[in-house]
Amino acid sequence: MSVARSIKTVAWAFLGIRKNSDYQQDLGKVSPFHVIAVALVGVAVFVAGLIALVNWVAK
């Protein structure tokens, strides 16, 4: 459950919107290692998507 909650936490963080009550609930339930791992994967997917989009548009 912690990994799924980490994915949800990171997804909301990427959007930049989040309720303070949800943030307070996640403080004790989410592993920092899971959050870091999910964030790194999310950034890699985002960058790869941007590179693919630029290559597609440039052709």
C-alpha positions as CSV (number, residue, x, y, z in Angstrom):
1,M,0.0,0.0,0.0
2,S,2.9,2.4,0.7
3,V,4.1,2.3,-2.9
4,A,0.7,3.1,-4.3
5,R,0.4,5.9,-1.8
6,S,3.8,7.1,-2.8
7,I,2.8,7.2,-6.5
8,K,-0.3,9.2,-5.6
9,T,1.8,11.6,-3.5
10,V,4.4,12.2,-6.2
11,A,1.7,12.6,-8.9
12,W,0.0,15.4,-6.9
13,A,3.4,16.9,-6.2
14,F,4.2,17.1,-9.9
15,L,0.9,18.9,-10.4
16,G,1.7,21.3,-7.6
17,I,-1.8,21.1,-6.0
18,R,-2.5,19.3,-2.7
19,K,-4.7,19.7,0.3
20,N,-2.8,20.3,3.6
21,S,-4.9,17.6,5.3
22,D,-3.8,15.0,2.7
23,Y,-0.2,16.1,3.2
24,Q,-0.5,15.6,6.9
25,Q,-2.0,12.1,6.4
26,D,0.9,11.1,4.2
27,L,3.7,12.2,6.6
28,G,3.7,9.0,8.6
29,K,2.5,6.5,6.1
30,V,4.8,7.0,3.1
31,S,8.4,5.8,3.0
32,P,10.9,8.4,1.9
33,F,12.7,5.8,-0.1
34,H,9.6,5.0,-2.1
35,V,8.9,8.6,-2.7
36,I,12.4,9.2,-4.0
37,A,12.3,6.1,-6.2
38,V,8.9,7.0,-7.6
39,A,9.9,10.6,-8.2
40,L,13.1,9.5,-10.1
41,V,11.0,7.2,-12.3
42,G,8.4,9.9,-12.9
43,V,11.1,12.4,-13.9
44,A,12.7,9.9,-16.3
45,V,9.3,9.2,-17.9
46,F,8.6,12.9,-18.2
47,V,11.9,13.7,-19.8
48,A,11.7,10.7,-22.2
49,G,8.2,11.9,-23.2
50,L,9.5,15.4,-23.8
51,I,12.4,14.1,-25.9
52,A,10.0,11.9,-27.9
53,L,7.6,14.8,-28.5
54,V,10.4,17.1,-29.7
55,N,11.7,14.4,-32.0
56,W,8.3,13.8,-33.4
57,V,7.6,17.5,-34.0
58,A,11.0,18.2,-35.5
59,K,10.6,15.5,-38.2
